[in-house]
């Protein structure tokens, strides 16, 4: 069995957009991959820790942080 993981980042206009726009974008991503022979498995959240940047002599240092990314999983 073969798996494919695709990042999913929805984009909406804060004045006009709503959750149905996010759903439409996810549906389009799924439809595109199903048309290429992939089967939708699910939407997963991946938590990632981004390492801090120390800068030169502490100048420009940035602390580490945690971020979450959505991934669409397909199989065939």
URVEN-V247737 format. One record per helix or strand. SS is the DSSP state (A for helix, B for strand). FROM is the first residue (numbers start at 1). LEN is the number of residues. Records with the same first field share a line. If there is no record, write none. Layout:
SS: FROM-LEN / FROM-LEN
This chain:
B: 3-6 / 39-12 / 53-1 / 56-1 / 59-1 / 62-1 / 65-11
A: 19-17
